[in-house]
């Protein structure tokens, strides 16, 4: 779902903006005669929220009923731990309340995908499987951390980062949190590997494995991925393309690309929004799948929920309410949406980024200077505003201003001095 194509720029869009079937790339597969199915855990609640033209969707809906059900099971301090730390309990709850991060298991999601694929008709099949195990709280029961015994004690059956709470996470827990995440990556990788082998064995199949974002694991003393623009570990994600079509023999191209490195050895840029159109074109033309290289990439945060709190970004944010204060229950669709009065503020309050092969530029909507900060692309634990090298590169900063204003407009990327109520 490319937001340039659909106009959807965050997850909690209002009802009138959700009917985008005619703009979805899934519709392009339908024109080629494909069936289309989508399966997801908690991180894929956008699938039932927005009409992307899938013929069948099995995914949680982050609506009012789900929230009430979750809180009802969390009310007692023992019920959820008891049910979520054994397979029988998880199998009972997970199909009903997939929104639970504590219970999510990629094995359940993959099993549902296999059942749906086996029951599908004879048309060629577009199957989208979004495994959520690597989304916090990294709550799987599989992995080496439990065998090592180094899981953090306060997170015995779940781990919730505390980026927008008053207290800091104890740095002594950082290694255990990273181990938990690494174990979930291994578990998800194993599940995807089994799905890929099963799919390729059926013949004439393309398997694409990608990620929507990476994860901050307290490299900058903060966790999760809420802003999506700070730290290369959020922006650089893996991509695996396994082309098992009968009539196409892929050339031995490194990582699905054939362009040389850009800018004197710096890595080239490739964009996930190019992935589905490239696969579609390859299917239509019977050619190899080779992603086009981008000269620059433009990125923007979702609805900011202060995953990086004011210890790092004080003054760089706009002072507007937290996520749940921005939302309201829409009774017509039974789902949470951004209140109409906050729609404009949500867009004004986004961090926006420009990536080149060598540099990352981040525009901050708040009033603190510099409004555009600049970091080397490889920066991970030195990529917050305090680490900006903007003063050493005034010409590059001016270019970034021009490119961002061209992309998003001067009303969203503002240079004027802030007043007492913000930009």
N, C-alpha and C positions, 0 to 999 in steps of 0.2 A: 504494500500500500504506500505509494509515493505521495507525500502531502502536496507536492507541486501539482500532481494530477487530480487528486481528490479534494483538496482544500481542507483536509482534516489535519490539524496540527497538535492535538492533544487527545487524551483518552475519553474525556468526559463531555463530549460534544452534545449539543442540544438535539432534540428529536428531528428537527427540520433539516439537519445537516447529515443525518445518518443514512439516508437512502442514496447510496452511491454505486449501486449495482452496475449501472451503465459505464461508470468510470473505472471499475475494478479490472485489474488484469486477469482475474479469474474468468471474466466474461470472454476474454480473448481465447481462452482454452475451450470454452463452450462453443465458440464459433468453429473450432477445429474438431468438434464432436466429442469432447471429453466430458466425463463425469467428474465431480469435484467434491472432496470431503475434507473436513478439518477436525483435528483432535488436539486438545490442549489441557494443561493443568491451570494453576492459578494465574500464571503470567499471561495467559491468552484470553483474558476476559473481553478483549476487543472483538473477538470473532462473533459472539452472539450480540454484541452491542451495536455493531455497524454492519449494514448489509453489503457484504463483499462478494455476493453472488455464489457462495458455496451452496451446493444442493443439500448438504447435511453438515451440521456443526455439533460437536460434542465438546463443550467447554463451559467453565463456570461463568456466571453472570454476577458481576460485583454490584448487586442491587440491594434494595432495602431488606428483602426477605433473607438474603444470604447473610447480611450483617447481623440481623436479629438472631438467626440460627447459630451463627458463630459465637456471639456473646452469650447465648443461652448455654452452650456447652462449656464455655470458659468460666461460667459463674462459679462453679465448684472447683476448688483447687486440685482435685484428684481425677475428675472425670476425663478431661482431655489427655493428661499424661497416661492414664490407664489405657485409653482406647488407642492412642497414637504410638505407643511403644511396643505393640505386638501386631502381627500381620492380620489376625482375625479382626481386631478392632479397626484397623485401617481399611480393610476391605469392606467393613460395614459402613463406615462414615464417608470414605473418600468419594464413592460414586454419587453421593447425595450432596456433599458440600465440598466441591473441588476447590473452592476458594481458600481452604485451609492450607497455609504454608507449612504448618506443623506435620501434616499428614501426607502431603503430596509425594508421590512415588513414581518415577519414570516408568517402572515396570507396569503399573496399572495403565498409564497413558498409552504405552506402546502396545499393550495387550488389546486395548480398545481399538487402536488403529488397525491391528491385524484382523480383528473380527470384522470391522467395517469393510476392509479391503476384500476379505474373503467373501463377504455377502454382496459385494458390488456387482453390477450388471456387466455385460460384455464390452461396453465402451472402454476406450483408453481412459486411464484414471490419473487425475491430479490429486495426490494425497498430501496434505500439509499436516505435519506432526510437530507440535511445539512442546518440547519437554521442559518442565519448569524446575527441575531439581536443583539447578545451580542458582536459582533466585533465592535471596535470603527468605527464610532462616536456615538454608542449607540443611534441611531436616531429615535427610535419608538415614536409614538404619544400616545401610551397606557402607563398607569402607574401612580403612586401616586405623582411623582415629580411635574407634571403640576398642579395637584389639590392642592398640598402644596404651590405651587408658589415659590419653592426654586431652580428652574433650574438656572444655571448661565446665567446672562444677555448676555454675549458675545457669548453664545452657545444656543440661543433660539430655533433654529430648528435643530441644529447639534452640536456635540462636537468633535473637533479634538485636541488630545493631541499635545503638541509642544516639544517633547523630543529632536529633533535635530535642533531646531531653537535657535537663540541667546538669546531670553528672557525666563525667568522662568515663569512657571504657578503660579499664585497667590495662595498661600496656603489657602487663605480664600475660594477658589473654590473647594478644595478637597472634603469636605462633599457633595456638590451638585453633583460633578462628580460621587462619589460612589453611591449616591442615584439614579442617572440616570442609572448606570450599574445594580444596584439591581433591578430596575424596569424592565429593559430589560430581566434579568434572570427570573423574575416572568412571564413576558409575554411569553417568549419562553417556559418556563415550562408549562404554560397553554396550549399553542398550541400543544406541544408534548403530553401532557396528553390527549387531544382530539383525536389526531392521534392514540395514543396507544389504547384508548378505541374502536375506530372504527376498528382498525386492529384486536384486540383480539375478538371483537364481530363476526368477520367473521369465527372464528374457526381455530384450527390447525395452530397457528401462534406464532412465537417468535418475541418479540420486544426488541431491544437493544438500550439503550440511553447512549451515551458517549460524550466526549468532546476531541478535539485535544489538547487543552492547557487551562490553566487558564489565569489570567490577573493581572498585577501589577496596583494598583490604588493609586499610589503615596505614598506607604509605605516607599519607599526609595527616595522620592521626584521626581520620574519619573513614567511615565505611559506606558501602552500598554504591548506588549509581544514579542518584536522583537528578543531578544536574547534567549529566551526560557529556560534559565538555571539558572538565578539568582532569588532566592526567591521561597520558597516552594509553594506559591500561583500560580505560573505558572505550577508547575510540578504535584501537587496533584489534580486530576479531578474526578468528580463523574462517577459512572457506575451503570446503572439500567438494569437488565435482567428480563423480564417478559415472562415466558415460558408457552404458552397456547397450547402446542401440546396435541392432544387427547390421545395418547398412552403412555405418559410419565408423571409420577407424581413426581415433584421435591421434594427432601428432604428439610426439614427446615434448610437450610444452611445460615448462616449469610452473607449477601452481596455477595452471589454467591461463597463464598470460605469456606473451611473447615479447613485450616491449622491454628494452633495456632500462636499467635504473635511471631515474630522472635526477637532474641537478647534481652532476658530478658524484654519482654514487649514492645519493639519497634515495630511499625507496619510493617507488611510484605509488599513485593513489588510485584506488578503485572503490566504487560505491555500491552498496547493497541495492539501491533503487534500480541499478542497471542490470541486476541479476536476472529477474524474471523476463524482461524484454529480450535479453540476450538469449536465454533458453528458448523462448518462443520463436525467435528468429531462426535459431539453429534447428528446431523441430520442423519449421515450415520449409527451410531451404535444404535440410539434410546435410548441414555443415557442422564443423567443430564448434564447441562452446568456448569462446575466448572473450573475456571481459574487456571493454574499452577502457583505456587509461584516462583519468581526469587530470586536468591541470591544477584545479583547486576543488575543494569540497566545502559546502556550506552546511552547517549543523545548527540545531536549536534545541534547547531543553524542552521537556514536557511541562506540565503544571508543576512549578517548583514547590517542593515540600520540605525545603531546608535540609536536604541530606548532608550538605556541608553547612554547618551552622555558623553563627556569627563570630565564632572564635577565628575562623579563617576568612570569612567574607563580610565582615562588618562594614557597612557602608556601601558595599557593592551590590546589594539587593535593593529592590523596592520594598518598603514596609507595608505589605498587604497580608491578608489573613492566611492562615494555614489551610491545607487542602480541604478538610471537612467543613470549614467555615465558608469556603467558596461554593460548595455544592448545595443542591436541594433535591428532594425526591420529586420526580415527575410521575404523577399518578397515571398518566396515559400509557406510559411504557413500563412503569414499575421499576425505574432505574434512576441512579444518581446522575445529575447533569450539572454543569456550571450554571450558577445563577446568571440571568441575563445581564444584570447590572455589573457583573464582574468579568464579562467576556473580554471587553477591551483591556482591562487591567491585566488579565492573564497574558495577553499578547505583549503588552508593554513590559511585563515583568520577566520575560524570558532572557536567559543568557543565550548568546548567539556566537558561533565560532566559524572561523575561516581556516581551513587547513591547506597548506602547500606541502610539497614533498619534504621541506626542511623545517617549516615553522607552524606553530599553532597560534592563532590570534583569537582572543576571547573578548567579546563586547559585554560589558556589565551594565545593566539598566539603572543601577543605583547612582548616587551622587558623588561617590568618592573617585578621585583621580588615581591612576589613569583609567579612563573609561574603556580603552582597549589595551589589554595586556598581551604579552608576547613570550612564548617559550619555545625551546627546541622541541621538535616532534618526538624525540626519544625520551623526553622528560617524564618521569613517573612520580618520584617523591619530591620533585621540585617544580611543581606546575600550578601553584596557587598564586594569587595576585602578588604576594610578597616576593615571588621569584621572577617577576617580569623583567625582561631586558629591553623594554620599550625605549628607554632613554638613549640607548646605544644605536637604535635603528629608526630614526625619525622618518626616513623616506619610506621604509617598509610599512610603518604605522599609517602614514597617509594613504598608501595604496590599499591597505586593509580597510580604512574608513570608506574609501571610494567603492570598493567591491561590495562591502556589506550594505551600504546605502543603496547601491544599484540592485542588490538582490532583494532586500526587504523594505526599502523605502526609508526616507528621512524621518518619517513619523515614528518608526519603530527603532531606528538606529540613530540616536539623537546626539548632537555635539554640543548643544547649548548648555550654559551653566545651569546647575540645578537650583531651584528655588526651595523655600521651606517645606513644600509639599511634594518634592521630587521633580523629575524631569517634566 
